[in-house]
Amino acid sequence: MTSDMTMTTGTTTAPGAPDRSTPPAGVSGRENHQVTAPEDQYGTELAFLAAHDSGPRPPGWLLTPRAVVTFVMGSAGEALGLPKSARPGAGVPRRLVIEQKFVGERALVERCVVTLAGERGLLLVGEPGTAKSMLSELLSAAVCGTSALTVQGTAGTTEDQLKYGWNYALLLAQGPTEQALVPSPVLTAMTRGAVARVEEVTRCLPEVQDALVSLLSERRIAVPELAGSEGAQVYAAPGFTLIATANLRDKGVSEMSAALKRRFNFETVGPIGDVDAETALVRRQSRAAVERAGADYQVDDSVLEALVTAFRDLRDGRSVEGWEVERPSTVMSTAEAVSVAGSLGLATAYFPGDRDVLSLLPGHLLGVVRKDDPADAARLLGYWDGPVRRRAEQGSATWRSLWELRAVLEN
């Protein structure tokens, strides 16, 4: 949970150090957050789309299903206009281009929206770094106005975190009462008719996952401690549903039961298929990360194209030319490519003129592929001796420079 209030009690500031207890002048608390929730970042778009499409909405939804898809996938650069009869709130323009936020298949997003409109659980599965969490945040923000009703699944997640807990001070003073009950994000979503999110559901222990079975089938939570009172049964309000995510690499960590699987519609979120779209995404997100750090973005397009091409070759096990590539065991995700591009941008900004930014790429690639298995360094070296060398021999200046940096991978 985040707050715009700043805690100052018990803090000290070293002489000459900047005071970080309050945001810089001209920056609000929300703008000073490292990460902004989609409902805040795209609040104007959400308000615009609510006024733009007056079609039928499922119970409890802020936007129509069509508008939810438009919010996630964008308006293809076209400025949408409000109907003359629309009366948007203050600060909402009459015409607006909706930004594309998720790079993937529109049909996938439409299926997700239909699942949620039917109040059925949605499970997004895929390799790490394929934007499953981001998609779940965007869908939640567009459907119910908040993405914050979230439980992070871990081996330490308890059933209380999916259902409810207690304020033990009130429990000892008053006994079990509705006032002493502390609702989980899932229970809060049920009472509001909102969307709850469970991240990495397969990392939860099986007995914890089982709590979701009755919740998704019966649409209520029993509170036996309040037996005899109205609070003994908490029913889901219209519009309540749940989005969970799971990594394919985590299969078997805590395998979902057949009963729980039946409560979800599964959708697989795969890597970005189009190289130009992936390059544009890496450029856009890495540029934003560097600019948030207060630096100028100075990574050439040729470097970004080489970075994305290498990631795609190693991810697919085949180069764009059709040459075989031995895949490393680690996941060469778009998210990792964004991270590497951001690091290159920061190195260029903070250490200008020290070295060519392209010369930093092999070292960063080596760091990525060795995350799961140090032996993957040999696979990266094999990639250098294969596609990188062949492209250098074909006359590409960028790949010739990379080939000449092969020794970096042997250290």
Salt bridges, closest charged atoms under 4 A:
ASP4 OD1 - HIS33 NE2 3.86
ASP40 OD1 - ARG30 NH1 3.47
GLU45 OE1 - LYS101 NZ 2.61
GLU110 OE2 - ARG106 NE 3.40
GLU127 OE1 - ARG249 NE 3.07
GLU159 OE2 - LYS163 NZ 3.08
GLU199 OE2 - ARG197 NH2 2.83
GLU218 OE1 - ARG220 NE 3.59
ASP250 OD1 - ARG203 NH2 2.95
GLU255 OE2 - LYS261 NZ 2.99
GLU267 OE1 - ARG111 NE 3.06
GLU278 OE1 - ARG312 NH1 2.56
GLU278 OE2 - ARG315 NH2 2.70
ASP301 OD1 - ARG283 NE 3.12
ASP313 OD2 - ARG391 NH2 2.80
GLU321 OE2 - ARG391 NE 2.88
GLU324 OE2 - ARG318 NH2 2.37
GLU326 OE2 - ARG379 NE 3.25
GLU336 OE2 - LYS371 NZ 2.54
ASP376 OD1 - ARG379 NH1 2.36
ASP385 OD1 - ARG406 NE 2.53
GLU393 OE2 - ARG389 NH1 2.90
GLU410 OE2 - ARG406 NH1 2.37
